[in-house]
Amino acid sequence: MENKVKVLKSFKSVKRFYKVSSAAIVHFLLITFFLSFTVNAQDILSNVDLSAEERQWISEHPILTATNNMDLVPLDFVRDNIPKGFAIDYLNLAAKNVGLNIEYKNGLSWDELVKKVQNKEIDITHSLMINEEREEYLNFTKPYLDIPIVNFGRKGSSRINSIADMENKRIGVIQGWAITDYYRENHPEFELIEYSTIKDALNGLSSKEVDVVTGSLFTLEYFISQNFMNDLEVIGDDYAFNSNNIVEHRIATRKDYPILRDILQKGMDAITFEEYKLLAERWGTKTEIVQNIDFTKEELQWIKENQTIRITNKTEMAPIDFNQGGGATGLSIDYINLIAEKIGIKTEYVNDPNWNRLLELVKNKELDMTHSLVKTDEREEYLNFTKPYLHVPWVYFGRKGDPKINSIMDLEGKKIGVIEGSLPWNIYNRDYDHLNIKGYQSADIALNDLSSGVIDIYINLVATTNYKIKRNLITNIEVNGKDFYPKSKNQGEFRLAFNKDRGILKSIFEKGMDAVTEGEFSALSTQWYTHINYNININLSAEERAW
């Protein structure tokens, strides 16, 4: 007899938190919403009851291919060219139970991946729901995960309480998602704007290209917290998609492999409650997994002889890297401290409001490392960079109603404010010296000048600038160009960086970075996302807040 554990039925009692803290739902989802699965009452582990035909089929198909989404974090995504996520681990566990080996295919959009399964170029897909169209070319297993579907909008938007509330709105959807097909076929009155990635859709919502983005609460909320999009929030359940506000995720196989579907279902049925719970905890906001870091003898000796390292700390790059009450704080600071704890090194932060002076200290080897930094050819002359750990885009800010910035040509004739020593400062002074650039050491002064008309454009990171706009109660500034020009491959990718003669320290930290789980990093980003939402005007009195 099968036992199906349903924690998701408690979701309705969680809806009240939408208006309190959408970020808090991430924690609840990661720990409890995952606990929805089917297991065999006997908890079969190795003695899966495969027929002789199924065993023969497995022996004739030693390696099978499966889809791997690029950005469906934390379910199905890619990090350092490695497939990761809850769904990946779940499929691998099910496959292991029945002796299957999986090779993942990625680098394509979700729509392109599904088409490859349809064309029988890929054998297995997952993290998708069943519908009539897909049943024509896929065989589906039973569901293994339920996810709520909601509507996101900009803060202050009217709430979505019915299908009628969706009309006359521009709705952002993801190409290839079942909800996109459903809307197109069943609601021709909807104005749909399709995006190839989740991030593009949310950026479109933030920049007012669309009014609503419909999708998985779990995944969209994760992206919002990771990218500090504190101007977005849940504005209602989805009333148009006929699924009772819930999407059931399943594994599916190509249509001509019905036996593969049956084999995988047996592998799924053999997954125990304890195994499933471990996966949920691994990809949740908490983890009890202990990872031993494989340091070399030289690295261990270096750590023993160098117990404290000195690191840069900016004054006003909140919420990523700033100083509060005389102490270094921010997402990057917490991330470095977590790594330092794992590798057994103490940190000492050196604060300076001038970013150029901090870089000079690193360049002159007075400091060991820096962070929250984009890799450039110039910086690589004196720094060794790690892989990226955070993506924060550079954007253009202008006064509300000003023309949009859609190319480098749109900057001609405008007074442009840039923080001295930043990536835009270096690029524009080196390659576009004909532009009217005004340098600033303080973002607060730059924003005041933009608000009052002293400058026309201000270029900075979207997360840090939105934070300051809200904290300083500036109401006439908005993003008026979501892409930074000229575009570069490393644009917005934050990395750790070390002096050239600290190669061994870079190696040690990279191993520490690898030991940080996705759940641990998610907890940090969620913490700072919540900080933005609830502490941004902390110095206002109750009377001032009410006003």
N, C-alpha and C positions, 0 to 999 in steps of 0.2 A: 504494500500500500504506500502511495506517495504522500509525503507531508509537505505542504507548501506554506512556507512562513511568509506572512504578509505584514510587514511593519508599515507599509505605505498607506494603509487605511487611516493611520493617524495623521496623514498629511493635512487633512482638512482643519485639524486643530492647530496646525502650524501657520495657517494663512494669516492669522492676526499679526504675525511678526513681519509681514511685508511692509507695514507702515512703521515698524519700529527699527528693524535692522535687517535689510536683505542680505548683508554679509553674514549675519549670524546663521542664516539658513544653510550656508555652505557647510558649516561644521555639522549641523544636524543631518544634512543629506549624506555627507561622506560617511558618517558613522552608522546611521540607521536606515537610510533609503536603500543602501546596498543590500540590506538583509532581506531580500525578496528573491527567493530562488526555489528550485525543485531538487530534492535529494531522495535517494532510495532509502527506505526505512532500515535496510540492513547495513547502510553506510559501506557499500562495496568499495574497496580500495584497489586491489590488484586483480581480483578474480571477476573481471567484467565478463558477462555472459555473451560472448561473441559467437556467432554461428560459424560453421566451417566456411561458408561462402564469404562472410565478412572478413575472416582471417586471411583467406586467399586474396581478397581484394586489397587488403592492407599490404600484403607482401608484394603485390604487383604495383603498388603506388607508394614507394618509400618516402617520397617528398611531395607535399602538396603546397599550393600557394594560397595566400590569404591577403586581403586588403589591409592596408595600414594608413589611416588618415594622418594628415600632417598636423592638424591643430585641434582635435577634439579632446582637449585636455579637461580632466585627467583620465578620460576613458580610453582614448585611442589616439596616440600622437607620436612624434619623432623627436628625440633629443640626441644630438651628436651622431646622427645617422642610425640610431638604434630604436627599434619599435618599443614603445612603452605604454603603460596605462593599465587600468583595471581590466578592460576587455581583452587586452593582449595577454595578460597573465591568466585570465580566466580561460581563454581559448587554449593557451599552452597547457594548462593543467588538464583540461578535458581531453586534449589530444594525447598527452602523455599517458593518461589512464587507459587508452586503447591502442597505444603503440604507434601513433602517427607523428610525423615530423612536419613542421610548418615553416615555410619560407615566405617572408612578408614582402609585399610590393607597395612601394610608396613613391612620393615625388609627384603625385598627380592630385587633381582636385577630387573631391568626393564623387562628383558626378561622373568624372572620367573613370574612377575606380569601379563604380557600379556597372558602367557600360562594359568594362573589361570582363566582369563576371558574367554579364548577359551574353557576351560574345564567346564565352568559354575560354578566355585567356587567363582567368584567375579562378581557382576552385572554390574558395570559401570567402564569405564576407560576414560581417557582424556589426553590432551596435546600430542596428536598423530595425524598423518596425515592419510588420506585414501589411500589405495592401493587395488589391486585386491585380494591379498592373505588375507588381513584383512577383506575384505568385505564378505569372506566366513563364518566368524564366528562373525562378528560385524555389528551392525546397527549404522550408523553415522549421527550425526546432521549436521547442516550447520556450517561452520567455525566461530570461535569467535576471532581468533588471527592469524596474519601472521608474520612469523619470517624469516629473510634472512639466507641462507646457504652459508658459505664461507669456505675457506681453510686457516688453520693456519700453520705457519712454524717457524723455528728459524730465528731470525733477520739476514739479510744478505743473506738469501736463494733466489734462483732465483724465480721469480714470476710465478704463474700459470695463463696462458692466454688462454689455450685450453685443450682439453682432452688429446692431445698428451703429454702435459707437466706433466701429472700424471703418465705416463708410466715410468717404471724403478725406481719408488719411493715406499718406504714402507709407506703404508697409514694406519694410526690409525683410527679405527672406534669403535663405542659402540655397544655391543651385544644387539639385540632386536630393534635397531633403524631402521626405514624404509630405510634410506639411505644405511645402511649396507646390507640389503637384496637386494636392487636395484643394488648396486655395484657387489655383488656376482653373481647375475643372468645375468646382462647385460654387465658386464665388467670383464670376467674371466681372462683377461690379467693383471688386477690390483693385486698387492701383498698386501693383506689385513692382518693387525694385529688387532685382536679383543681384546677389553678391557671390563671389566665388569662395570667400572665406568668412569665418565668424568675425574675425577682427575687422575686416573691411565693413561688414554690416554695422558693427557697433560704432566704428569711426563715422560712418554715414549718419547714424543716429545722433551722435554727439555734435556733428557739424551741421545738422539740420537738413541733410539731404533727404532723410525720411523722418516720419513722425513716430513710428512704432517698429520694433523688431520683435518678431514672434519666434520662440524657440525653446530649447531645453533650459529650464531654470538652473539646473546643475552646471551645465557647461558655460552658459552666458554669464552667470554670476561669477564663475571662476575667472573668466576673461576680464570682466569689469574690475574685480579686485586686483588682479595681477597687473593691470594697466592703469590703475588709479583713476578710472573713469567715474569720479564721484558725482558727476552731473547726471548720471543715469540711475534709474530705479525701476522696480516692478510697478506697473500701473494697472495691472489686472490679470485675471486668469484668461486663458484662451477659450472663447465661446464659439468660435467658428469651426474649429477642427473637431470632428466627430469622434472623440476618443475619451470622453469624460475627464478631460484635462490631464490625461496620463498617456505616455507612450511606453509601450512594452518593447524592450530591446531583445533581439533574438540573434542567433547564429543562423546563417543560410548557406546553402550549397548550390552550385550550378544544377540546372534542371535535369541534365542527363546523368547525374550522380545521386540518385535517390538512396542508394546504399550508403553513401558517405554521410548523408543526413542522419540515417539511423545509427551509424557507428558513433557519430559525434554526440547524439542524444544519450547514448549509453555512457559515453565518457563524462557528460554533464551530470547524469544521474549518480555517478560514482563520486562526485565531489561532496565532501562532508561539510557539515555546518562549520566545524572548526577551521577547515581550509578556506572556506568562503569568508569567514569572519576575519581571518588573517589578511586576506586580500583587501577587504574593506578597510582594515586598520592601516595597511601599508599605504593605500592611496587616499586615506583620510587626513584630517588635520592633526592626528596624533599617531605616533608609531612607537612600538616597543622593540622594533628590530634593531639589534646591535650589530654594527658593521666593524670588523677588524680591518684597519688600514695596513696595507702591505708596504711599509717603508723599507728602503734599503738601509744597510748599515751606515752608509755615509749620511743619509737623511736623519736617522736616529741620533747620530753623533752631533749633527748640526743643531737639531732641536735641543739636545742636552746642553750645548754650549751657548745657545742663543735663546734664552727663555722669554725675552721681550722684544717685540718689533714695533717700530714707530711708523705711524700711518697718518695720511692727510685727513683733515676734517674741515669741510667748508662751513661757513657761518650760516648761510641762508638758502640751502638747496633742499628745503623741506618739501616732501616728507621722505626724501631719499638719503640725504646727508646734510645734517645741520647741527647746531650747537644750542643746547637748551639748559639754562641754569648752570653753565660752565662745563657741561658734559656732552660728549659726542652722542648723537642719537640719529635715528632714521632707519629705513629698510636696509640700505647697504651696510650700515654699521652693525645692525643686528645679524645680518648675514655673515659678515666677517667674524663677528664674535662667536657665532655658532661653529664656523669652520675652525677658528682658533681653539675652541673647546675640544673639538674632535681630534685635533692634531697635537694638543698639549702645549700651546704657546700663549703667552700673555700679550695683550695689545695696549699700546700707548698712543693716544691720538693727539696730533698737533693741529690746533685751530688757527685759521687766518681768514679774514674776510676777502683777501685778495687771492684769486685763484692762480694768477701768474706766479705769485711768490711761492705758493705751495708747490707748483710744478718745478720751480727752480730748486727748491729744497730736495725734491726727489732726484732731479737731474744731477745735483751736486752731491748726492749720496748722503745727505744729512737725514733723510727719511728713507725707510726700507721699501715702502709700497704706497700706491695710491689706488683709487677705485672709482666707480661710477664714471668711467672714462671710455670714450670712443677711440678705437684704434685708427691711427693715421700713419702715413709714411714718415712724416716728420717726427712723430712721437716714437715710432719704432726705432729711431736712431739711438735712443737712450733708454727705452723701456722694453721689457718682455711682457707680452699680453697673454692672459689666459683665454679660454673660450668665453663667449658671452654668458651672462647669468640673468640679464634683465633687458627688456626692450622698452625704451621710452622715446617716442618720436619727437623730433623737433618740428614745430609748427609756427605759423605766422599769426600774430594777434593784431587786431585793429579795432577801431571804434565801431560800434554797432551801426550797420547800414553802409559801411565803407565797401568799395569794390573788392571782390575776392582776388586772392593771389593764386593764379593757375599756372604761372611760368616765371622764369627769371626776368622776362621782359616786363612783367607787371610791377617790378620793383623800381624801374626807371623813373627818375624824377621825384622819388619819395624819400623822406628822411627816415632812416632805418636805425633802430636801437638794438644793440647787441652787447652781451656781456663780454668784457675783455678776457681773452685767453680761451674762450669757448670755441667749439668746432666751427660754428658759423663765422665767428670773428676771424679765425685763421683763414678759412676758405675765401671769404669775401675780400679781405685785405690782400690776399695773395693773388687771386684770380679775377677779381671784379673790383679793382680799385677805383673805377669810374663811378661806382655807386656812392651815394651820400650816407656813409656809415658814421654813427655816433656811438662811441664806446661808453659802457657803464661798468662800475664795480658793484653797484647795488641794483637788484631787481626791483626793489620797492620804488626807488627813484625813477627807474625806467618806466614802470607801469604808471606812476603819477604823471610823467611827461607824456606818455601815450594818451592817458585819459584827458589831459588838458590841452592836447594838440601841439605840444612841442615837437613830437615825432609822429610819423604816420603809421609806422610798422614796428613791431617788437618781435624779435625771434628768440624763442627759448623752448624748453621742454614743456610738453603739454601738462604733465602731472604737477611739476613744481609751480608752474605759472598759474594754473587753475587754483591751486592751494592758496597762493598769495592773493589772487583776485577775490576769492571768497573771504579770506581772513581779513582783508583790508576793506571789504564791503564796496568794491568798485563795481558799478552796475552798467557802465557804458562800454565795456570791452568784451570781445568775444573772439573765438578762432575764426579767422577769415582766409586761412589757407592751410589745409591739413597735410600737404606734402611739402617737404623742404627741398628747395632747388639750389644747386644741382643734386640729383639723386646719386647716392653711392651705396655700395654693397654692404658697408658696415654701419649705415646710417641708423642711429638710435640704439645700437647694440652696446650695452654697458659691460665692461670687463674689469677684472683686477689687473694691475700692472706693477712690475717690479723693476728695480735697478738692473742694468745689464749684468752686473757682477753678482746678482742674487739669483742666479739660475736655479740653484738647489732649493731656494725658498719658493720659487714659482712651482717647481715640481712637487714640493710638499703641499702647497696650497691647492694645487689641482687635484691631488688625491683626496684632500679634505672636501673639495667641492663635489667630487664624485660620491663622497660618503653622505652628503646631504640628500635626503629623500625628497621626492616631489611633495609629499605631505608636509614635511617640515618647512619647505619653502612656501607652500601654500598658506601655512599658519602665519608666517611672517607677513606676507603680502596682505592677508585678510586683516591682521592686526592693524597694519598701517592704513588700510582702506577704511576701517572702522574709525581710526583716529581722525582721519580727514573729515568724515561725516559728522562726528559728534564733538570734536574738540576745536573745530576751526574758528569758532567765535567765543572761545572759552572765557575771555575777559569781559564779555558783555554781562550787564546785570539782568535780572529777570524782567525788570521794567523795560530795559532796552531791547531784549529779545522779543517781548510782546509787542512793542512798538513797531 
